[in-house]
């Protein structure tokens, strides 16, 4: 209701929480599955995913994170969304871990 059909949402996706394991996820298949599952969830909740990309930095403890752009209406799938998702996961796995 806040967007009232206008605007967009940029959401931070933290697979460590989305997967429900509480552990850092670093496998390609696991990360890809989390992102595809969320895309399906967003669609079921009435949103359209127009983009997914990796975060350029890792989270605490070296956790891989992503961003997604959502529009507040259902039924639209960005062309090449699966390819964007695959590329984001591949890029995310090349990031160096950092230490605080």
C-alpha positions as MATLAB code, in Angstrom:
seq = 'XXXXXXXXXXXXXXXXXXXXXXXXXXXXXXXXXXXXXXXXXXXXXXXXXXXXXXXXXXXXXXXXXXXXXXXXXXXXXXXXXXXXXXXXXXXXXXXXXXXX';
ca = [
       0.000    0.000    0.000;
       2.900    2.357    0.590;
       3.977    2.384   -3.069;
       0.404    2.411   -4.436;
       1.536    0.903   -7.723;
       4.385    3.380   -8.229;
       8.070    3.365   -7.446;
      10.332    0.407   -6.848;
      11.965   -1.492   -4.031;
      15.655   -2.279   -3.789;
      16.044   -5.136   -1.361;
      19.140   -6.643    0.176;
      19.124  -10.430    0.019;
      21.142  -12.258    2.648;
      21.180  -15.945    1.725;
      22.527  -16.840    5.161;
      19.073  -15.912    6.500;
      16.897  -16.714    3.489;
      18.077  -20.321    3.378;
      17.210  -20.736    7.041;
      20.446  -22.511    7.882;
      22.127  -19.719    9.820;
      25.365  -20.629    8.085;
      27.249  -18.762    5.364;
      26.354  -20.190    1.956;
      29.116  -20.290   -0.633;
      28.071  -22.945   -3.135;
      26.862  -21.869   -6.568;
      23.860  -24.205   -6.592;
      22.753  -23.190   -3.099;
      23.015  -19.469   -3.835;
      21.224  -19.810   -7.162;
      18.434  -21.834   -5.535;
      17.930  -19.174   -2.844;
      17.649  -16.416   -5.462;
      15.242  -18.340   -7.694;
      13.099  -19.277   -4.675;
      12.919  -15.619   -3.651;
      12.011  -14.571   -7.174;
       9.101  -17.017   -7.067;
       8.104  -15.801   -3.591;
       8.124  -12.154   -4.701;
       5.938  -13.019   -7.708;
       3.468  -14.878   -5.477;
       3.301  -11.782   -3.247;
       2.429   -9.522   -6.199;
       5.830   -8.119   -7.141;
       7.801   -8.237  -10.364;
      11.564   -8.739  -10.168;
      13.310   -6.542  -12.707;
      16.897   -7.201  -11.720;
      19.268   -9.112   -9.479;
      22.917   -8.320   -8.878;
      25.595   -9.248   -6.406;
      26.722   -6.905   -3.673;
      30.219   -5.601   -4.409;
      31.251   -6.350   -0.825;
      30.630   -9.314    1.431;
      28.732   -9.003    4.668;
      29.918   -9.786    8.169;
      31.896  -12.977    8.362;
      32.310  -13.011    4.582;
      28.660  -13.696    3.781;
      27.693  -13.277    0.122;
      24.790  -10.880   -0.431;
      22.683   -9.690   -3.357;
      20.368   -6.865   -4.373;
      17.067   -7.229   -6.198;
      14.840   -4.561   -7.725;
      11.106   -5.140   -7.367;
       8.131   -3.367   -8.893;
       4.828   -3.294   -6.992;
       2.798   -5.240   -9.535;
       2.746   -8.840  -10.654;
       3.132  -10.393  -14.048;
       6.332   -8.896  -15.401;
       9.537  -10.884  -15.665;
      12.641   -9.031  -16.743;
      14.125  -10.384  -19.960;
      17.166  -12.449  -19.096;
      16.415  -12.625  -15.371;
      17.815  -16.144  -15.098;
      20.989  -15.003  -16.867;
      21.273  -12.013  -14.514;
      20.900  -14.357  -11.574;
      23.526  -16.766  -12.887;
      25.967  -13.890  -13.531;
      25.366  -12.405  -10.067;
      26.083  -15.722   -8.356;
      29.213  -16.285  -10.450;
      30.550  -12.771   -9.680;
      29.746  -13.114   -5.989;
      31.925  -16.184   -5.687;
      34.983  -14.234   -6.898;
      34.838  -11.620   -4.129;
      37.561  -11.728   -1.526;
      36.532  -12.129    2.080;
      37.484   -9.266    4.334;
      38.318   -9.099    8.000;
      37.310   -6.383   10.411;
];
